[in-house]
Amino acid sequence: MALVSFDHVNIRTVHLEEMVAWYEGVLGLRSGERPEFPVPGAWLYLGDTCVLHLIQADPAPMTYAEGESLRMEHIAFRGEGMDAFIARLENQGVAYKLFPFEALDIVLVFIRDPDGNRIHVDFPASEQGSMPERSIQTPRKGSGIFPENRAPRRP
């Protein structure tokens, strides 16, 4: 047996509609066909591929807390058009941090979804040239390549 491809990530949330709107508006995924299930949810597509399943959680999942040992550390996408993506983030008030990762010749754009799940979108390092220096961060010693970028929590 050999794995042939990655299929999807499933995230439980108590903010289903807000999460769907965020993934559509910020990352450009689109809602698509989803089979009938006894639990409300949504499937989000990247092109023709369903990459994200959101399901209404009952009971609510634990909220993210500083220093928590997460079971899923992050989701990552590859992108192109970093300037347009950063403009979209700024236009929608989404906090972000940029981290040049020279070993892979990419720039990681770290964000969090409304539930606090960490996401990074990776762009070719050649697209970094026009980004303002204030946005570029250097990982702290001991923090690894995945620095903190926590979005404000809702009450």
Backbone hydrogen bonds, N-H to C=O, Kabsch-Sander energy under -0.5 kcal/mol:
donor,donor_aa,acceptor,acceptor_aa,energy
9,V,51,V,-2.0
11,I,53,H,-3.0
13,T,55,I,-2.5
19,M,15,H,-2.8
20,V,16,L,-2.6
21,A,17,E,-2.4
22,W,18,E,-2.3
23,Y,19,M,-2.7
24,E,20,V,-2.1
25,G,21,A,-3.0
26,V,22,W,-3.2
27,L,22,W,-0.8
28,G,24,E,-0.7
29,L,23,Y,-2.0
30,R,45,Y,-2.0
32,G,43,W,-2.2
42,A,54,L,-2.5
43,W,32,G,-0.6
44,L,52,L,-3.1
45,Y,30,R,-3.3
46,L,49,T,-3.0
47,G,45,Y,-0.6
49,T,46,L,-1.8
50,C,48,D,-0.5
51,V,44,L,-1.9
51,V,49,T,-0.7
52,L,44,L,-1.7
53,H,9,V,-3.3
54,L,42,A,-3.0
54,L,52,L,-0.5
55,I,11,I,-2.2
56,Q,40,P,-2.9
57,A,13,T,-3.2
68,E,65,A,-2.3
70,L,68,E,-1.0
73,E,71,R,-0.5
75,I,118,R,-1.6
77,F,120,H,-2.2
79,G,122,D,-3.1
85,F,81,G,-2.0
86,I,82,M,-3.0
87,A,83,D,-2.3
88,R,84,A,-2.0
89,L,85,F,-2.4
90,E,86,I,-2.8
91,N,87,A,-2.6
92,Q,88,R,-1.8
93,G,90,E,-1.0
94,V,89,L,-2.8
95,A,93,G,-0.6
97,K,110,F,-1.5
98,L,135,S,-1.9
99,F,108,L,-2.4
101,F,106,I,-3.2
102,E,100,P,-0.6
104,L,101,F,-1.4
105,D,101,F,-0.7
105,D,102,E,-0.6
106,I,101,F,-1.6
107,V,123,F,-2.7
108,L,99,F,-2.5
109,V,121,V,-2.3
110,F,97,K,-3.0
110,F,108,L,-0.7
111,I,119,I,-2.7
113,D,117,N,-2.0
116,G,113,D,-2.4
119,I,111,I,-2.7
120,H,75,I,-2.3
121,V,109,V,-1.9
122,D,77,F,-3.0
122,D,120,H,-0.5
123,F,107,V,-2.6
125,A,105,D,-2.2
127,E,124,P,-2.2
128,Q,125,A,-1.9
129,G,126,S,-0.5
130,S,127,E,-0.6
131,M,128,Q,-2.5
135,S,132,P,-1.6
136,I,132,P,-0.5
136,I,133,E,-1.2
137,Q,98,L,-3.0
143,S,140,R,-2.3
146,F,143,S,-0.6
